[in-house]
Amino acid sequence: MHVKKQTRTPKWQTVLTAVLEQIDRGEYAPGDRFLTLRELGARYCVSEVTAQRVFRELVARRVIATSRRAGATVTGAAQTATIYLCLCNELFANPGRLDQFREIDSFMTGVRQGADGRFA
């Protein structure tokens, strides 16, 4: 896929959006091996510097985790964040449900920790 420079949006943001959409569609499942820098650059026809920026953003957003031995793997954090936001929106739309929010917040904290590999 070639990233065309038709808008003022930086290439790295265009690639990042495309990758996040692929993850949302399930093309990369939690635990799947993610592309290397070289593979990412080749797939989207971008430089290694641009691919590195995309990687940094994915790691910062906890969408992928990197390891020297295993490379990069998908964490599932993007899906977790989406579920969490939907639940929060539902609770805030219904006043008087703060206790449920606390329960869900506690549950989602556990889910995020599990996605980070903190418990089996």
Number of C-alpha atoms within 10 A of each C-alpha: 11 11 14 11 10 8 8 6 9 11 22 21 14 16 24 17 13 15 18 17 13 13 18 15 10 11 12 19 17 19 14 14 17 20 15 15 20 13 13 21 21 15 14 20 17 19 15 15 12 20 24 17 17 23 23 13 16 19 16 11 13 18 23 25 22 17 8 6 6 10 14 21 20 23 26 24 20 19 16 16 15 12 12 16 11 10 15 15 10 12 17 12 9 9 8 10 12 12 10 13 16 11 11 16 15 11 12 16 14 14 17 17 13 15 21 15 10 10 9 6
